[in-house]
């Protein structure tokens, strides 16, 4: 697939060839053009060409408005362009979609695609929570354990 070749060029920081293969993918209408447009946008972003990045991520979002990766990239672009009000809207939309998609697991494409960004969002969050040194120390504290046993509804009282 041309997009796969573009991805490899992108990884190798050969951005001009990456864009070339992404555009070939669009011309022959390979699957999920919104992802290819987002890849083009990310490539332009890495080249510090934020206007072209913005142009392509907007096209991506016109095709699929429910992809939180696209909204997240849009927020990054807007921040670089110092468009803070729009940035806040985009990052909020990204976070909203991320929570919805991971809570319901309805968007199979984004769940498969999220391998690079943390396939198991909830388990990563839980792991960070449970590996938090402050929490570990608190839970292992005998006084805190007594509080938990004494007041089962709220251990922080």
N, C-alpha and C positions, 0 to 999 in steps of 0.2 A: 504494500500500500504506500502511496506517496506520502500520506501523513506520517506514517512510521519512519520513512526516510527523513522527512522534515524534522521529526522529533530527535532522531539521532544527530542530525546536523546541529540542532539547537543545543543538545547536550554537549556537543563538541565545540560550542561557541562559534560555529560557522553560520552566522545569522542570515547572511545573504542567500546561501544555499537552502537554509531551512525555509525561508519565505518562498523561494522558488518552488520547492516541493509541496509546500502547503497550498500555493496557488494552483499547481497542477492538480492537486486533490480536489480543489473547488471546481476546476474546469470540467473534470470528468464526473463530478457530482458523486464522489465517494460518500460513504455514510456519515451522518451526523456533522453536517457542515457547521453547525454552531460551535462544535468543539474545534474544528479546523480554524475557524475565524478567531476563536479565543487563543489558539496557538500562535496565529499570526500576530494578534494583539500583544501577547506576552513577549514575542520575539522583538517587536518594535519597542516595547517597554524596556527590554534589556539593552536595546540600542540607544536608549534615552530619547527616542522619537515618540514623545507622549501624544502628539496630535494624531499620528497614524495609529497608535495603540488605541486611542479613544475612538477613532473612526471604526476600527474593526471590532472592538468589543461591543459597540452599539449595534452593529450588524448581527453579532452573535446573539445578543439579547433580544433582537427583533424576532429571531427564529425560536429561541427558547428562553423565556423569562423566568423559568423555574430552576435554573442551574446556579447554585450558590457560588460555585467557583468563578463564574462569569461576573457575578455581582462583587465578589471579593476583589477580582482584578480591576473592575471598574473603580472601586473605592481607592485602590492603590494608585491608579492613574490620576484620578481626581485630586488626590492628596499631592501628588507630584506637580500638578498644574495649579496648586494652591486654590482649589475650589472646595473650600472646607464645608460649606453648607450642603453641597451635593454629595460630598464624601460621606457625611453622616447619614444621609438617606441611603446611599448604596451599601454602606457597611451594615446598617440596620437591616436592610432587606436580605443581605447575605446571611446574617446571623439568624434571622427569622426562618429562612428557607433551610438552613443547616439544621436547626432544631426540629423543624417539621419533618424533614426527610429522614433524619436519624431516629426520630421518635416513631415514625410510622413505617419506615423502610419501604416506601411506595415507589421511589425513583430508582429502579435497578441500575440504570446507566451511571448515575452519580455515585451509587454505592460501589459499583465496580471500579469507577474512575478514581475513587477516593483512596485507593491503595497507596498512592504516593503521598497523600496528605493525611494519612492515618485512617486506615480502613475501619478500625474499630474505635470510632470516636468516643463512644460511651465507655468502653473498657479502658481506653487511654486516660480519660478523665478520672475514672474510678481509681486506676492505678496511681495517678499523680496524687489523688486525694489520700489514698491509703499509705503512700510512701512519703507523705509530708512529715518531716521530723517533729514539728510542733505537735501534730496530732498523735504521732507515735509516743512521744514523751508524755503527753496528756493521758492517753489511754493506759500507759504502763504505770502511771502514778497511783499508788495505793489510796491516797486521799480522794482522788478523782473517782476511782472505782467504788469507794464507799458512797460517794455522792450519787453515783448512778444507781446503786442498789437501794439507797434510801429514797431518792426522788426519781421514780421511773419515768415521769413525764418530761422533765427538763433537767438534765444534769448540770446546767450552768447556773442554777439558782443557788 
